Amino acid sequence: MAKMGAPSMLDDKPALLDKINDYIENHTDYDDLVPSAEGLSYHLNVSRKTIYNWSDSDEDILHTLDRLKTKQAKMLVSGGLSNSMNPTITKLMLSNHGYSEKIDNTSSDGSMSPKASNVVVTSSDVESIISKI
């Protein structure tokens, strides 16, 4: 039985993987400072959803897209550390890779740490308070 509908780029997976790898390695030739799913979808002339659907159904494409994301994260970290990329955009994009800003609110000597209190209120204490009201 013949397939219905328009042919998919996934029908020629080796050629598709070559195009994805070309984009990952040469993303600057396509005017992208860092490789991205958006840039890849533009380069391939397909939607991002299509790319993610391909990765859901094909392990080779999943691993290749993971390589794209890994290269993106590496470039963002390097660009952020060297101050060659906009810090706000870098921080925003790195949040998609699991990075987050954490602030340590503890003091070095522990003096600002909350102390546990062991207050015990008995029923006679409650009765005494109520009688005063």
Z-matrix of the N, CA and C atoms (Angstrom, degrees):
N
C 1 1.454
C 2 1.527 1 108.36
N 3 1.297 2 118.08 1 132.08
C 4 1.463 3 123.47 2 -177.57
C 5 1.522 4 110.36 3 -78.98
N 6 1.349 5 114.04 4 150.67
C 7 1.462 6 119.25 5 177.38
C 8 1.520 7 109.65 6 -72.46
N 9 1.306 8 115.59 7 142.85
C 10 1.456 9 120.95 8 178.83
C 11 1.523 10 109.12 9 -97.37
N 12 1.304 11 117.77 10 152.36
C 13 1.456 12 122.15 11 175.74
C 14 1.519 13 112.50 12 93.26
N 15 1.304 14 114.21 13 179.56
C 16 1.461 15 121.07 14 -178.40
C 17 1.521 16 110.22 15 -71.12
N 18 1.337 17 116.25 16 149.56
C 19 1.469 18 118.21 17 177.75
C 20 1.533 19 110.42 18 -64.87
N 21 1.316 20 115.12 19 147.84
C 22 1.453 21 121.29 20 -179.31
C 23 1.525 22 109.58 21 -103.30
N 24 1.312 23 116.51 22 149.47
C 25 1.462 24 119.74 23 174.66
C 26 1.523 25 109.84 24 -61.96
N 27 1.311 26 116.52 25 -24.65
C 28 1.453 27 121.93 26 179.65
C 29 1.532 28 111.55 27 -68.58
N 30 1.348 29 116.97 28 -18.54
C 31 1.463 30 120.57 29 177.55
C 32 1.522 31 111.23 30 -64.15
N 33 1.338 32 117.43 31 -29.11
C 34 1.472 33 121.98 32 176.06
C 35 1.527 34 107.47 33 -115.77
N 36 1.335 35 114.89 34 72.23
C 37 1.465 36 121.12 35 -173.66
C 38 1.526 37 113.24 36 -58.48
N 39 1.341 38 120.54 37 -42.20
C 40 1.468 39 118.91 38 179.02
C 41 1.533 40 112.86 39 -58.54
N 42 1.318 41 116.85 40 -40.53
C 43 1.468 42 119.98 41 178.61
C 44 1.528 43 110.38 42 -68.09
N 45 1.335 44 116.28 43 -38.96
C 46 1.462 45 120.25 44 178.65
C 47 1.527 46 110.47 45 -64.09
N 48 1.327 47 117.63 46 -45.69
C 49 1.467 48 120.93 47 178.45
C 50 1.527 49 110.95 48 -61.92
N 51 1.335 50 116.70 49 -37.12
C 52 1.475 51 120.00 50 176.57
C 53 1.523 52 110.52 51 -62.04
N 54 1.327 53 117.00 52 -42.38
C 55 1.471 54 120.92 53 179.72
C 56 1.531 55 110.60 54 -65.74
N 57 1.332 56 116.79 55 -41.70
C 58 1.468 57 120.00 56 179.82
C 59 1.521 58 109.80 57 -65.30
N 60 1.339 59 117.02 58 -46.01
C 61 1.467 60 120.60 59 179.21
C 62 1.524 61 111.86 60 -63.66
N 63 1.344 62 116.79 61 -37.06
C 64 1.462 63 120.15 62 176.04
C 65 1.520 64 110.34 63 -61.00
N 66 1.325 65 116.62 64 -43.03
C 67 1.462 66 119.85 65 178.76
C 68 1.530 67 110.86 66 -64.01
N 69 1.340 68 117.10 67 -44.39
C 70 1.463 69 120.18 68 -178.76
C 71 1.524 70 110.57 69 -59.88
N 72 1.312 71 116.78 70 -45.07
C 73 1.471 72 120.84 71 -177.22
C 74 1.522 73 112.98 72 -76.84
N 75 1.317 74 117.74 73 -30.56
C 76 1.476 75 121.28 74 -172.82
C 77 1.520 76 112.63 75 -122.24
N 78 1.322 77 117.34 76 31.79
C 79 1.469 78 121.40 77 -175.89
C 80 1.520 79 112.38 78 -56.52
N 81 1.329 80 117.79 79 -30.43
C 82 1.479 81 119.29 80 179.70
C 83 1.527 82 111.20 81 -67.93
N 84 1.341 83 117.28 82 -25.90
C 85 1.466 84 120.30 83 175.66
C 86 1.525 85 110.82 84 -67.10
N 87 1.328 86 116.22 85 -18.54
C 88 1.460 87 122.37 86 179.99
C 89 1.531 88 111.15 87 -105.99
N 90 1.341 89 115.55 88 21.28
C 91 1.475 90 123.71 89 176.10
C 92 1.524 91 113.76 90 64.98
N 93 1.336 92 117.65 91 30.37
C 94 1.453 93 121.51 92 176.17
C 95 1.524 94 109.37 93 -114.00
N 96 1.337 95 116.84 94 123.08
C 97 1.464 96 120.24 95 179.03
C 98 1.520 97 111.64 96 -66.84
N 99 1.320 98 116.99 97 -35.89
C 100 1.463 99 122.35 98 174.57
C 101 1.526 100 106.95 99 -131.17
N 102 1.325 101 116.99 100 147.97
C 103 1.468 102 118.30 101 177.10
C 104 1.521 103 110.23 102 -68.68
N 105 1.306 104 116.27 103 145.53
C 106 1.461 105 120.36 104 -179.34
C 107 1.525 106 109.53 105 -150.60
N 108 1.323 107 115.68 106 159.90
C 109 1.464 108 120.34 107 176.05
C 110 1.526 109 110.13 108 -62.35
N 111 1.333 110 116.12 109 -34.51
C 112 1.462 111 119.94 110 178.68
C 113 1.522 112 111.01 111 -65.99
N 114 1.327 113 115.93 112 -44.57
C 115 1.458 114 120.24 113 178.31
C 116 1.516 115 111.56 114 -64.33
N 117 1.329 116 116.51 115 -40.57
C 118 1.456 117 120.42 116 178.14
C 119 1.517 118 110.97 117 -64.16
N 120 1.334 119 116.90 118 -43.47
C 121 1.467 120 119.13 119 -179.37
C 122 1.526 121 110.35 120 -63.92
N 123 1.326 122 117.08 121 -36.76
C 124 1.461 123 120.28 122 177.25
C 125 1.530 124 109.76 123 -66.53
N 126 1.335 125 116.44 124 -44.50
C 127 1.461 126 121.53 125 -179.49
C 128 1.530 127 111.11 126 -61.22
N 129 1.329 128 117.15 127 -40.66
C 130 1.461 129 121.05 128 -178.74
C 131 1.528 130 113.27 129 -85.95
N 132 1.333 131 116.54 130 -9.81
C 133 1.463 132 122.79 131 -178.61
C 134 1.541 133 111.22 132 61.68
N 135 1.341 134 113.89 133 44.61
C 136 1.470 135 120.85 134 174.66
C 137 1.526 136 107.12 135 -134.81
N 138 1.308 137 116.84 136 167.54
C 139 1.469 138 119.93 137 179.24
C 140 1.527 139 110.03 138 -79.46
N 141 1.329 140 115.12 139 158.81
C 142 1.474 141 119.74 140 174.24
C 143 1.516 142 110.16 141 -59.56
N 144 1.314 143 116.30 142 -38.90
C 145 1.472 144 120.70 143 179.88
C 146 1.524 145 110.45 144 -58.49
N 147 1.325 146 116.98 145 -39.86
C 148 1.468 147 120.35 146 177.91
C 149 1.521 148 110.55 147 -61.96
N 150 1.326 149 117.03 148 -43.54
C 151 1.462 150 120.84 149 179.18
C 152 1.523 151 110.33 150 -61.06
N 153 1.329 152 117.11 151 -45.00
C 154 1.456 153 120.16 152 179.77
C 155 1.530 154 111.50 153 -67.75
N 156 1.325 155 117.35 154 -34.52
C 157 1.469 156 120.19 155 175.30
C 158 1.527 157 110.60 156 -64.09
N 159 1.333 158 116.56 157 -41.84
C 160 1.465 159 119.90 158 176.53
C 161 1.527 160 110.09 159 -59.11
N 162 1.331 161 116.53 160 -43.85
C 163 1.465 162 119.41 161 -177.09
C 164 1.529 163 111.21 162 -68.44
N 165 1.333 164 117.37 163 -28.03
C 166 1.462 165 120.54 164 176.97
C 167 1.526 166 111.62 165 -70.56
N 168 1.335 167 116.23 166 -28.97
C 169 1.462 168 119.45 167 -174.05
C 170 1.524 169 113.75 168 -104.43
N 171 1.340 170 118.51 169 -8.27
C 172 1.462 171 120.20 170 -176.56
C 173 1.526 172 110.68 171 -138.91
N 174 1.325 173 115.73 172 120.46
C 175 1.462 174 120.91 173 -175.95
C 176 1.536 175 112.79 174 -66.33
N 177 1.342 176 117.69 175 -35.76
C 178 1.467 177 120.39 176 179.46
C 179 1.534 178 110.88 177 -63.91
N 180 1.303 179 115.90 178 -41.78
C 181 1.469 180 119.93 179 178.52
C 182 1.520 181 109.88 180 -69.60
N 183 1.332 182 117.55 181 -39.25
C 184 1.463 183 121.19 182 176.94
C 185 1.533 184 110.09 183 -56.50
N 186 1.332 185 117.22 184 -47.89
C 187 1.463 186 120.66 185 -178.92
C 188 1.530 187 111.85 186 -66.97
N 189 1.315 188 116.87 187 -35.75
C 190 1.466 189 120.38 188 178.64
C 191 1.519 190 110.42 189 -68.46
N 192 1.328 191 117.71 190 -40.52
C 193 1.470 192 120.46 191 177.02
C 194 1.527 193 110.87 192 -68.07
N 195 1.321 194 116.99 193 -33.67
C 196 1.462 195 119.80 194 175.20
C 197 1.528 196 110.09 195 -63.72
N 198 1.328 197 116.31 196 -37.58
C 199 1.469 198 120.60 197 175.88
C 200 1.540 199 110.43 198 -62.11
N 201 1.329 200 116.84 199 -40.14
C 202 1.464 201 121.34 200 176.73
C 203 1.526 202 109.65 201 -59.93
N 204 1.331 203 117.21 202 -47.61
C 205 1.464 204 121.29 203 -178.18
C 206 1.526 205 111.26 204 -65.58
N 207 1.332 206 116.20 205 -37.24
C 208 1.461 207 120.16 206 178.57
C 209 1.525 208 110.66 207 -65.63
N 210 1.322 209 116.64 208 -42.66
C 211 1.473 210 119.89 209 178.16
C 212 1.530 211 109.76 210 -64.51
N 213 1.326 212 116.71 211 -40.38
C 214 1.464 213 120.06 212 178.29
C 215 1.526 214 110.30 213 -59.76
N 216 1.327 215 117.67 214 -48.40
C 217 1.465 216 121.47 215 -179.06
C 218 1.526 217 110.67 216 -61.36
N 219 1.320 218 116.93 217 -43.40
C 220 1.467 219 121.40 218 179.35
C 221 1.525 220 111.00 219 -60.41
N 222 1.308 221 116.16 220 -44.49
C 223 1.469 222 120.10 221 179.76
C 224 1.532 223 111.36 222 -66.87
N 225 1.330 224 116.99 223 -37.77
C 226 1.464 225 120.43 224 179.42
C 227 1.527 226 111.26 225 -66.64
N 228 1.332 227 116.54 226 -42.85
C 229 1.462 228 119.65 227 178.42
C 230 1.523 229 109.82 228 -62.65
N 231 1.331 230 116.72 229 -47.77
C 232 1.469 231 120.55 230 179.83
C 233 1.524 232 111.35 231 -62.85
N 234 1.324 233 116.70 232 -43.17
C 235 1.460 234 120.73 233 179.48
C 236 1.510 235 112.42 234 -66.86
N 237 1.330 236 116.56 235 -35.58
C 238 1.457 237 119.96 236 177.42
C 239 1.516 238 111.60 237 -69.27
N 240 1.327 239 116.54 238 -42.32
C 241 1.467 240 120.19 239 -179.34
C 242 1.527 241 112.20 240 -69.04
N 243 1.329 242 116.42 241 -34.63
C 244 1.467 243 119.32 242 -179.60
C 245 1.522 244 112.25 243 -87.00
N 246 1.335 245 116.24 244 -3.95
C 247 1.463 246 122.74 245 -178.49
C 248 1.529 247 112.24 246 62.25
N 249 1.339 248 116.03 247 26.58
C 250 1.463 249 119.71 248 177.51
C 251 1.526 250 111.97 249 -90.74
N 252 1.334 251 116.60 250 -7.45
C 253 1.462 252 121.40 251 177.37
C 254 1.516 253 109.01 252 -122.40
N 255 1.309 254 115.19 253 152.68
C 256 1.451 255 121.58 254 179.13
C 257 1.528 256 109.65 255 -57.97
N 258 1.341 257 117.27 256 120.52
C 259 1.469 258 119.74 257 -175.04
C 260 1.534 259 114.03 258 -60.88
N 261 1.307 260 117.57 259 -37.43
C 262 1.461 261 120.60 260 -178.19
C 263 1.525 262 110.94 261 -67.09
N 264 1.323 263 116.32 262 -46.15
C 265 1.471 264 120.50 263 179.34
C 266 1.522 265 110.07 264 -67.70
N 267 1.336 266 116.62 265 -39.88
C 268 1.467 267 120.72 266 178.26
C 269 1.521 268 110.41 267 -59.82
N 270 1.323 269 116.68 268 -46.76
C 271 1.465 270 121.74 269 179.59
C 272 1.529 271 110.61 270 -61.43
N 273 1.324 272 116.07 271 -43.61
C 274 1.458 273 121.01 272 179.46
C 275 1.529 274 110.95 273 -61.91
N 276 1.324 275 116.60 274 -46.25
C 277 1.460 276 120.23 275 -178.71
C 278 1.522 277 111.75 276 -68.60
N 279 1.323 278 117.36 277 -36.58
C 280 1.466 279 119.76 278 179.43
C 281 1.525 280 112.16 279 -67.83
N 282 1.335 281 117.03 280 -23.36
C 283 1.465 282 118.88 281 177.27
C 284 1.530 283 110.36 282 -63.62
N 285 1.329 284 117.51 283 -25.96
C 286 1.465 285 121.50 284 176.54
C 287 1.525 286 112.11 285 -73.44
N 288 1.316 287 116.09 286 -11.50
C 289 1.468 288 121.16 287 179.04
C 290 1.524 289 111.61 288 -106.32
N 291 1.332 290 117.42 289 11.89
C 292 1.447 291 121.13 290 176.55
C 293 1.518 292 114.69 291 92.53
N 294 1.325 293 117.58 292 1.00
C 295 1.461 294 120.25 293 177.45
C 296 1.524 295 108.69 294 -81.06
N 297 1.338 296 116.28 295 144.55
C 298 1.453 297 119.99 296 176.35
C 299 1.514 298 108.81 297 -150.45
N 300 1.308 299 114.80 298 158.72
C 301 1.453 300 120.92 299 178.35
C 302 1.515 301 108.22 300 -89.12
N 303 1.298 302 116.00 301 126.29
C 304 1.459 303 120.73 302 177.97
C 305 1.522 304 108.07 303 -120.17
N 306 1.319 305 115.54 304 138.30
C 307 1.461 306 121.07 305 179.44
C 308 1.520 307 107.48 306 -114.38
N 309 1.323 308 116.08 307 127.18
C 310 1.462 309 121.56 308 178.83
C 311 1.517 310 107.84 309 -87.33
N 312 1.321 311 116.76 310 114.37
C 313 1.466 312 122.01 311 -177.77
C 314 1.523 313 113.37 312 -96.64
N 315 1.317 314 117.62 313 10.52
C 316 1.458 315 119.36 314 -179.16
C 317 1.521 316 109.88 315 -92.90
N 318 1.317 317 115.65 316 148.17
C 319 1.462 318 119.89 317 177.03
C 320 1.525 319 108.96 318 -86.25
N 321 1.317 320 115.83 319 154.79
C 322 1.454 321 119.75 320 -176.11
C 323 1.532 322 112.93 321 -65.80
N 324 1.338 323 117.12 322 -29.83
C 325 1.477 324 118.92 323 -178.15
C 326 1.526 325 112.68 324 -99.92
N 327 1.324 326 117.21 325 0.60
C 328 1.459 327 120.43 326 177.77
C 329 1.514 328 114.44 327 81.53
N 330 1.339 329 118.07 328 0.08
C 331 1.464 330 120.33 329 -175.80
C 332 1.527 331 112.50 330 -68.92
N 333 1.321 332 117.24 331 -21.08
C 334 1.456 333 119.83 332 -178.63
C 335 1.531 334 112.29 333 -96.61
N 336 1.311 335 117.44 334 4.50
C 337 1.464 336 121.04 335 179.51
C 338 1.521 337 109.72 336 -76.05
N 339 1.329 338 116.78 337 143.24
C 340 1.461 339 118.90 338 178.21
C 341 1.525 340 110.17 339 -66.61
N 342 1.298 341 115.60 340 142.40
C 343 1.465 342 122.05 341 179.38
C 344 1.521 343 108.38 342 -103.32
N 345 1.309 344 115.66 343 140.76
C 346 1.460 345 120.69 344 177.85
C 347 1.522 346 109.04 345 -74.26
N 348 1.310 347 115.94 346 141.92
C 349 1.469 348 119.43 347 176.40
C 350 1.512 349 107.94 348 -116.86
N 351 1.310 350 115.15 349 141.34
C 352 1.462 351 120.94 350 -178.94
C 353 1.524 352 109.22 351 -115.06
N 354 1.300 353 116.94 352 66.96
C 355 1.458 354 121.86 353 179.15
C 356 1.519 355 108.10 354 -88.23
N 357 1.301 356 115.55 355 128.12
C 358 1.458 357 121.13 356 178.63
C 359 1.522 358 107.51 357 -115.25
N 360 1.314 359 115.52 358 125.40
C 361 1.463 360 121.05 359 178.80
C 362 1.521 361 107.17 360 -111.37
N 363 1.325 362 115.03 361 124.38
C 364 1.470 363 120.28 362 -179.94
C 365 1.515 364 109.93 363 -98.04
N 366 1.295 365 115.93 364 168.17
C 367 1.465 366 120.18 365 179.07
C 368 1.527 367 111.17 366 -64.62
N 369 1.353 368 118.22 367 -32.88
C 370 1.468 369 119.66 368 177.85
C 371 1.530 370 110.60 369 -67.82
N 372 1.357 371 117.55 370 -33.05
C 373 1.464 372 120.98 371 175.57
C 374 1.525 373 109.80 372 -63.94
N 375 1.323 374 116.25 373 -43.05
C 376 1.460 375 120.80 374 -179.81
C 377 1.518 376 109.98 375 -64.68
N 378 1.333 377 117.89 376 -42.63
C 379 1.460 378 122.15 377 178.53
C 380 1.519 379 110.98 378 -62.67
N 381 1.319 380 116.51 379 -39.52
C 382 1.462 381 121.11 380 179.58
C 383 1.525 382 110.69 381 -64.91
N 384 1.323 383 115.61 382 -41.30
C 385 1.479 384 119.78 383 179.66
C 386 1.524 385 109.55 384 -66.76
N 387 1.323 386 117.05 385 -43.95
C 388 1.466 387 120.96 386 -179.09
C 389 1.531 388 110.31 387 -63.44
N 390 1.303 389 118.31 388 -39.40
C 391 1.478 390 120.72 389 -178.28
C 392 1.519 391 111.69 390 -65.99
N 393 1.317 392 117.10 391 -23.89
C 394 1.465 393 120.72 392 -179.64
C 395 1.535 394 111.57 393 -83.69
N 396 1.278 395 116.62 394 -12.05
C 397 1.478 396 119.75 395 -177.36
C 398 1.488 397 111.36 396 -83.03
